[in-house]
Amino acid sequence: MAKEVKFSLVFRDMWQAAGKYVPRVDQLLKVAPAIIKMGCFDRVETNGGGFEQVNLLYGENPNKAVREWTKPFHEAGIQTHMLDRALNGLRMSPVPADVRKLFYQVKKKQGTDITRTFCGLNDTRNIIPSIQYAHDAGMISQCSLCITYSPIHTVEYYTNIAKELIEAGCDEICLKDMAGIGRPAFLGELTKNIKAIKDITIQYHSHAGPGFNMASILEVCKAGCDYVDVGMEPLSWGTGHADIIAVQAMLKDAGFKVKEINMSAYMEARSLIQEMMDDFLGYYIPGRNRMMNSLLIGPGLPGGMMGSLMTDLETNLDSINKWKEKNGKPKMSQDELLIKLFDEVKYVWPMMGYPCLVTPFSQYVKNMALMNVMQMEKGKERWSMIADDIWDMMLGKSGNLPGPLAPELIAKAKEQGREFHTENPQSNYPDALDTFREEMKKEGWDFGQDDEELFELAMHPQQYRAYKSGKAKADFLADLEERKAKKAAGNGGAKLPQTVTIDVNGVKYNVTIGANDGNTASAPSAPTAAAAPGEGNDLLSPLEGKFYLVKNSGDPAVKVGDTVKKGQVVCYVEAMKTFNAIAAEADGVITQICFTSGSSVSEDDVLMKIK
């Protein structure tokens, strides 16, 4: 009898591999019936990763989105699955154990069947607790091997990890080939090895970008793979996934048992996805992400990250070119920046210990490479600015690095008095739900069904607070208006700048498009900058991003009148999903804090005055 291979539509990842955002819940509910009518899917990826943070940025409740989005699939007998970043839960930074446990309880009750747990370091100490959390909540635990290509990451390396996870009780194994750089023969051999340990369900996830993944899909299926992740037009291929039509035809021809595709439903779903892109999501999908690119084989950057990278790179290029223009130097093109970035990723990745290039560590390596490029383009040294989260990874606070850290980074850590960590990473992040409960009570916020609102605050504190205040939606709408205005200007329409008024829950925000780079939405009651200048030396922002006085809720914040020492961290600029610590450049007293937390800042903006 022919072996059956089943398909999973990775609808969440389709969007985030293409661009920055995902559809609104009303759009998701509109397309769900067409996906079901296609008749070829046994699973759909409904949430996880950045999905819920995106909901919050829209000003949309992610709990409502997950509950409503998973419901039609359950009614149709289709399983739903989501990503779990192990120690990092659904975010870029580590999560306390009590929040991780609540995460599983909430998501099961909201309708998610399977959690795909992965750790970018492949440190099983981070993954194994999620197996028990999943089982306690009544969920299927699918544990991932994050696939990459390096001297460290051998078939034997991955086989040993799979054996440990199977012995720990996981229900399924995912080969998470997040950059699509896994070599087909390698993956086929690994699949055979895992099946030899135990006839466990294996699901293969791969991105199309570098060009290997159709061959890889065939190899893993021949070796016994049970499920294959696929995408569909108009968001297949490119930095996304192989299209269901091509994969189904290939496997059917190779003799596998596969479900047929209802093509009229496929075309209906395809049209609805295009409608979503035309509505607003297409403004966040760079054209390059719709193309295959074998240059990705070198840096090995994952498809899910490339979606937002190309959008964010526009800002980084603007920052570099502003400096170059100010200093009389020729501007850089996006192609030049991209090649420099890819080359720098290849350079820094081994030095940083070969972490798998998957969230959040792909962002850490990419951010470090990009920061080096930006600093060197401005005449500064490589490694002159390293974010705290990146240090935490390199020092072992997030888990064991697969390879050794470069001697010069070890020396730099010692110079700065930084400590290396060997303890279980979870021990560094104590339980915190009681603190968030108190905040909910103080603010008078509803805990939500099954404590789901408490969970959102605890998992995404900054984004949840911005969502509750209305600022998140205002900022998103401001950014969208700017992109629409730029497109209109490029097509001979309205010229920049212009001002629009955005209404968020009855509060009107005046948004200037084109002035101050068009990335600040301000309400009359909440100006972003202090009115009167203080005395002293300027503390400048080294990059563009969001200004914060503290990184974590409950941390003490500096205030005007505080005495600070040279080298003391006084604030942060969040950029590229990491918090970059900004230190005082001399001893002195803070005479002015020029921005409120959450405000957008440009490079060289004065953050504080210190006398």
C-alpha positions, 0 to 999 in steps of 0.5 A, a space after each residue: 500500500 502506498 504511504 500517505 503524506 498529509 499536508 499542513 497549510 502554514 497560513 500564519 507563516 505564509 504572511 510573515 515569511 512574505 512581509 511584516 503583518 498578518 490578516 485581521 480576524 475578519 479577513 481570516 474568517 472570510 478565507 477559512 471556508 475556502 481553505 476548508 473546501 480545498 479538501 487537501 489539508 489535515 492541518 492548518 497553522 493558525 497562530 504562534 510566532 509573531 501572530 499575537 504581537 501583530 494583533 496587538 499592534 493593529 489594536 486587535 484583541 489576539 485572544 478573540 482572533 485565535 478563538 474565532 480563527 481556530 473554530 471553523 477548522 475544528 468543526 471541519 475536523 482539521 487540526 490547528 497548530 502554532 509555534 512555541 519558542 520554548 524559553 521565549 514563548 511567543 516573544 523574542 525574550 525569555 519567559 517565566 515558567 508560570 507564564 509558559 504554563 499559562 500559555 499552554 492552558 490558554 491556547 488549548 482552551 482557545 482551540 489550538 491542538 498542537 504546539 511546535 516547540 523549538 529552541 534556536 540553540 537546540 538546547 533540550 533544557 529549553 524544549 523539554 518542559 514544554 512537552 509536559 506543559 502541552 500534555 498537562 493542557 491536553 495538547 499534542 507536543 511537537 518538538 523541533 530540530 532547527 535545521 541549519 548547515 554548518 560544521 557543527 550541525 551534523 546528522 549525528 548531532 540532530 539524531 542525538 537531539 531527536 532521541 533525547 526529545 523522544 525519550 522525554 515524551 514528545 508526540 511528534 518531531 518537526 524538521 524545522 528547515 526555517 531557512 530552506 538550506 537543509 540539503 536534501 540527502 542530509 534530511 533524508 538520512 536524518 528522517 530515516 535515523 529518527 524513524 529507526 529510533 521510533 515510528 513517530 510522526 514527522 512533519 517537515 517545514 521548509 522555506 523555498 527561498 534558496 531553492 532546495 526545498 522541493 528536492 528536500 520534500 521528496 527526500 524526506 517523504 521517501 524516508 518516511 515523513 508523514 506531514 509536509 508544510 506548504 503554502 499557496 498562491 499568491 504567497 508561495 515560493 519566494 521567501 515563503 513555502 512550496 505551493 500545495 499544487 506543485 508538492 501534491 503533483 510531485 508526490 502523487 507522481 512519485 507514488 505517494 497517497 495524497 489528497 486531491 485539491 478542489 481547484 475552484 476552492 483554491 482559486 477562491 482562497 487565492 483571490 481572497 488572499 490577493 484582496 487582503 494584500 490589496 487592502 493593506 497587507 501588500 504595503 508591507 510585502 517587499 517585492 524581493 520577498 516574492 522571488 527565489 534567491 540562492 544568495 540566501 544559501 550563504 547567510 542561511 537567514 530564515 524565510 520568516 525573518 526575511 519577510 520583515 527584514 526587507 521592510 525594516 532594511 529600508 529604515 536602516 538604509 535611510 539611517 546610513 544614507 543620512 549620515 553619508 549625506 551629512 558627511 559628504 559621502 556617496 549614498 549606498 543602494 539597497 543592493 549594496 547594503 544587502 550584500 554587505 549584510 549577508 557577508 557580515 552574517 557569514 562572518 559573525 555567525 561562527 564567531 557567535 557560536 553557530 546559533 541556529 538562525 531562527 527566531 530570536 537568534 536569527 534576529 540577534 545574528 542579523 542585528 549584530 551583523 547589521 549593527 556592525 555594517 552600520 557602525 563600520 560605514 560610519 567609521 566606527 569599529 565592529 562590535 562597538 554596540 552589542 544589545 543586552 539580548 545578544 550578550 545574554 545569548 553569547 554568554 549562555 543565559 539563553 542556553 548552550 551555544 552549539 559552537 565555541 564563542 570567538 576569543 575576541 568576544 570572550 575578551 570583550 565580555 571580560 573587559 565589561 565584567 560580564 558573567 558566563 552562565 552554565 545553569 538551566 536557563 529557566 532559573 534566570 527568569 523567576 515566576 512573574 504572574 503575580 506582578 502582572 495580576 497586580 497591574 491588571 487589578 490596578 488598571 481595572 483591566 478584565 482578566 478575560 476568559 480563562 485568564 487569557 488577557 492576563 496571559 497577553 499582558 504577561 507575554 507581551 507587556 509593552 505591546 499589550 499596554 500600547 494596545 490598551 492605550 490606543 497608541 499601538 493602533 494609532 502608530 500602525 495607522 500612521 505608518 499605513 497612511 504614510 505608505 499609502 501616501 508615498 505610493 500615491 506620490 510615486 504614482 503622481 498622486 498626493 505629495 508629501 507631507 500631509 496631515 491626517 486625523 486618526 480616530 482610535 476609540 474616540 481619541 483623535 490623533 493628528 498624524 503628519 505624514 512625511 515630517 520627522 520621517 512620518 513615523 510618529 503619531 501623537 495625541 494632543 494630550 501626549 506630546 513625545 518630547 519635553 517642551 523646554 530644553 535642559 542644560 548639559 551634554 546631549 546623549 544621542 540615539 545611535 540608531 532609529 527605533 523606539 525609546 524606553 527608559 526601562 527594558 522590563 516592567 518593574 525595573 527602576 527608571 532614571 528621572 530628571 535630577 538623578 546622578 549617573 555614572 559614566 557607562 551606566 545604562 540610562 535608557 534603551 532604544 528598541 530596534 530590530 526587535 532587540 533592546 539596545 542599552 544606551 549608557 551615560 557618556 560621562 558622570 553627571 546629573 540628568 537635566 532633561 529626558 527628551 522623550 516619553 517611553 514608546 516614542 519613535 526616535 531617529 538616529 542622532 535625536 537627543 534622548 537626554 541632557 546630562 550636565 
